[in-house]
Amino acid sequence: MSDKKTLTSKLLEVSKAIKYLSKDKTNKMQGYSYLSEAKIKETIKKAFEDSGIIFNYSTESVREYEVSPTSKGTKQFCTIANGKYSFIDVDSDHELNGTWFGSGTDTGDKGLYKAITGGIKYVLNTNFLIPTGDDPENDGENGNGKTTRNPGKKAEVKKNIDPDAQLKRELMEQYKGDAEAAKKEYMRILKERQQKLEVA
């Protein structure tokens, strides 16, 4: 009987190695804390190297369209990107493949980078079920029943919420966490929106 570990058993080791990642960055404009790409990569990179796994991804499709301007009237553009990713076992060259999907809204040229970063973060977070302390039923309160945001900034925070992020959350709820079904519906909505912009 071979004592070589399979790719799936190695991925399980990676999952076991990542206990909890606390949020390390703050979005000052929208008033929330988040787990940075750098911290995720730093933690998972070590776990991958210890287990003999390589992570690889490619970007296959990129689309950009104009969305509602900022509160100051600055133009904003939403970039939608998707592609493929792989977990590769360096000992056997066996691969596990999947697709990633991300979007990013920006007033400059960083929309694509935000889309890729968000898509890859989602892949890693969901594949390894990385806990960050988020509670979607919390309604902005921490474990002690106290709000984590400044009540005086509530209107400002609400005004700056990315409408596409809100749409994605609603679709995930509608499809009961089925990311693939939510993604298909999201893409359909984006296509319909793009067609309306072209007609206008």
Backbone torsions as a table, in degrees:
resi	resn	phi	psi	omega
1	MET	NA	128.7	-177.6
2	SER	-72.5	140.6	178.2
3	ASP	-99.7	10.0	178.3
4	LYS	-71.7	139.4	179.8
5	LYS	-82.3	142.6	176.5
6	THR	-82.4	166.6	178.5
7	LEU	-61.9	-41.2	-179.3
8	THR	-65.4	-35.9	178.6
9	SER	-70.1	-33.5	176.9
10	LYS	-68.4	-39.0	177.9
11	LEU	-65.3	-33.1	175.9
12	LEU	-65.0	-39.7	177.2
13	GLU	-60.5	-41.5	178.6
14	VAL	-62.0	-45.6	-179.8
15	SER	-60.1	-42.0	179.6
16	LYS	-67.3	-29.8	-177.6
17	ALA	-73.6	-21.5	-177.3
18	ILE	-102.0	98.5	-175.9
19	LYS	-82.3	-53.1	-175.3
20	TYR	-161.1	136.8	176.3
21	LEU	-121.8	118.0	179.1
22	SER	-81.8	149.4	179.9
23	LYS	-66.2	135.7	-173.9
24	ASP	-120.6	-0.9	-179.2
25	LYS	-131.5	159.1	178.7
26	THR	-129.9	131.7	172.5
27	ASN	-88.8	103.0	-174.4
28	LYS	-68.5	-33.6	-177.1
29	MET	-67.7	-42.4	-177.6
30	GLN	-100.3	-4.2	171.8
31	GLY	70.6	43.8	177.1
32	TYR	-142.6	157.2	177.3
33	SER	-97.4	152.5	-179.8
34	TYR	-149.9	162.9	178.6
35	LEU	-89.8	120.2	-173.8
36	SER	-76.0	155.2	176.3
37	GLU	-59.0	-40.9	-177.1
38	ALA	-60.3	-42.5	-178.6
39	LYS	-68.7	-40.3	178.2
40	ILE	-61.4	-49.2	-178.1
41	LYS	-64.0	-41.1	-179.9
42	GLU	-60.4	-43.6	-178.3
43	THR	-70.5	-48.2	-176.4
44	ILE	-71.9	-33.5	179.2
45	LYS	-56.9	-46.8	179.8
46	LYS	-63.5	-43.3	-179.7
47	ALA	-64.5	-38.8	177.6
48	PHE	-64.5	-46.9	-178.6
49	GLU	-63.2	-40.3	178.7
50	ASP	-63.7	-31.9	-177.0
51	SER	-96.7	-8.2	180.0
52	GLY	78.6	45.2	-179.9
53	ILE	-123.5	139.1	174.0
54	ILE	-112.6	136.5	175.5
55	PHE	-104.8	131.8	-179.2
56	ASN	-136.2	147.2	177.3
57	TYR	-147.6	158.8	176.2
58	SER	-137.3	151.7	177.1
59	THR	-104.6	124.9	-174.1
60	GLU	-110.3	-28.8	-176.4
61	SER	-141.8	134.2	179.2
62	VAL	-135.3	129.5	176.4
63	ARG	-133.1	147.5	179.8
64	GLU	-136.4	139.3	175.8
65	TYR	-148.3	156.8	-178.1
66	GLU	-80.1	138.7	177.7
67	VAL	-119.5	-173.2	-179.0
68	SER	-59.2	140.9	-179.9
69	PRO	-68.3	167.0	177.0
70	THR	-69.6	173.7	179.6
71	SER	-62.8	-20.2	179.0
72	LYS	-94.7	3.4	177.2
73	GLY	89.2	5.3	179.7
74	THR	-75.9	136.8	179.3
75	LYS	-63.6	142.5	176.3
76	GLN	-125.6	145.9	179.1
77	PHE	-128.1	137.0	176.9
78	CYS	-102.8	128.8	178.2
79	THR	-109.0	128.0	177.7
80	ILE	-110.3	127.6	-179.7
81	ALA	-136.3	150.9	174.3
82	ASN	-150.6	164.1	-178.6
83	GLY	-174.7	-158.6	-178.4
84	LYS	-119.7	154.9	174.7
85	TYR	-136.3	158.9	-178.9
86	SER	-142.4	141.6	166.0
87	PHE	-103.9	120.8	-173.7
88	ILE	-117.5	128.7	177.1
89	ASP	-84.1	117.8	-176.2
90	VAL	-69.5	-21.2	-178.9
91	ASP	-81.4	-34.9	-175.6
92	SER	-117.4	-9.7	-174.7
93	ASP	65.6	12.0	176.7
94	HIS	-70.0	143.0	-178.2
95	GLU	-125.0	148.6	167.4
96	LEU	-119.7	122.4	-172.8
97	ASN	-114.5	155.7	177.2
98	GLY	-158.9	-178.4	178.0
99	THR	-117.4	148.7	176.8
100	TRP	-121.3	157.0	-176.5
101	PHE	-145.4	133.5	-179.7
102	GLY	-150.8	158.9	176.2
103	SER	-139.0	151.3	179.5
104	GLY	-147.9	133.8	179.1
105	THR	-109.4	132.5	-176.6
106	ASP	-153.8	153.9	178.0
107	THR	-88.8	-9.6	-179.2
108	GLY	-121.1	-131.7	-175.3
109	ASP	-108.7	20.5	-176.4
110	LYS	-100.9	5.7	-177.7
111	GLY	-59.7	-41.8	-179.5
112	LEU	-65.0	-42.9	-179.7
113	TYR	-64.1	-38.1	177.5
114	LYS	-66.1	-39.1	-179.7
115	ALA	-64.4	-46.2	-179.9
116	ILE	-64.9	-46.8	-179.5
117	THR	-59.2	-46.3	-179.8
118	GLY	-64.0	-40.6	179.9
119	GLY	-64.4	-45.2	-178.9
120	ILE	-70.0	-39.0	176.4
121	LYS	-59.1	-41.6	-179.7
122	TYR	-64.4	-41.5	178.6
123	VAL	-59.5	-49.8	-176.8
124	LEU	-68.1	-43.7	-179.4
125	ASN	-62.3	-43.5	-175.8
126	THR	-78.7	-36.3	179.4
127	ASN	-65.0	-34.7	-176.6
128	PHE	-109.3	10.3	174.9
129	LEU	46.6	51.1	-175.7
130	ILE	-73.0	116.5	179.2
131	PRO	-79.3	136.1	-179.8
132	THR	-125.2	-1.2	-178.7
133	GLY	93.6	1.2	178.3
134	ASP	-68.9	143.4	174.8
135	ASP	-135.0	103.6	-176.9
136	PRO	-63.0	-15.8	179.6
137	GLU	-97.8	7.2	-173.0
138	ASN	-77.2	-25.2	-177.7
139	ASP	56.2	40.4	173.1
140	GLY	83.2	12.2	179.1
141	GLU	-110.8	149.6	177.2
142	ASN	-89.9	-174.1	-175.1
143	GLY	-63.0	-19.0	-179.1
144	ASN	-94.5	8.1	179.7
145	GLY	81.1	8.5	-179.7
146	LYS	-101.9	142.2	179.7
147	THR	-68.0	144.1	-179.2
148	THR	-94.7	-3.4	179.2
149	ARG	-113.9	157.4	177.8
150	ASN	-75.3	115.9	-177.2
151	PRO	-57.4	-30.2	-179.4
152	GLY	-67.8	-17.2	-178.8
153	LYS	-104.6	10.6	-174.3
154	LYS	-59.1	-45.5	-178.2
155	ALA	-64.9	-39.4	-178.9
156	GLU	-66.4	-41.3	179.5
157	VAL	-63.2	-44.8	-178.1
158	LYS	-61.3	-37.9	-176.8
159	LYS	-67.1	-29.9	-175.0
160	ASN	-95.7	4.3	179.7
161	ILE	-65.6	132.8	178.7
162	ASP	-69.0	118.0	-177.3
163	PRO	-62.2	-30.4	179.5
164	ASP	-71.1	-34.8	176.8
165	ALA	-65.4	-40.5	178.1
166	GLN	-64.0	-41.7	178.7
167	LEU	-60.3	-44.1	-179.0
168	LYS	-63.4	-39.9	178.0
169	ARG	-62.7	-43.1	-179.4
170	GLU	-65.0	-38.3	178.8
171	LEU	-68.2	-37.4	177.7
172	MET	-63.1	-37.7	177.2
173	GLU	-68.9	-42.7	-178.5
174	GLN	-60.8	-40.1	-178.3
175	TYR	-97.9	17.8	172.7
176	LYS	52.3	45.4	175.6
177	GLY	83.2	2.0	177.9
178	ASP	-76.9	95.1	-174.2
179	ALA	-62.1	-36.8	-177.7
180	GLU	-66.9	-44.3	179.4
181	ALA	-67.1	-40.9	178.7
182	ALA	-64.0	-38.3	-179.6
183	LYS	-65.8	-41.2	179.7
184	LYS	-62.4	-42.9	179.9
185	GLU	-68.0	-38.7	177.9
186	TYR	-61.9	-43.4	178.8
187	MET	-64.6	-37.3	178.7
188	ARG	-64.3	-42.2	179.6
189	ILE	-64.5	-42.5	179.4
190	LEU	-63.6	-40.2	179.0
191	LYS	-63.5	-43.3	179.6
192	GLU	-64.6	-40.0	179.2
193	ARG	-65.0	-42.3	179.4
194	GLN	-63.2	-40.1	179.8
195	GLN	-63.8	-39.0	178.2
196	LYS	-65.6	-39.3	178.6
197	LEU	-64.7	-38.3	-179.5
198	GLU	-68.3	-36.6	177.9
199	VAL	-67.5	-39.8	180.0
200	ALA	-67.3	NA	NA
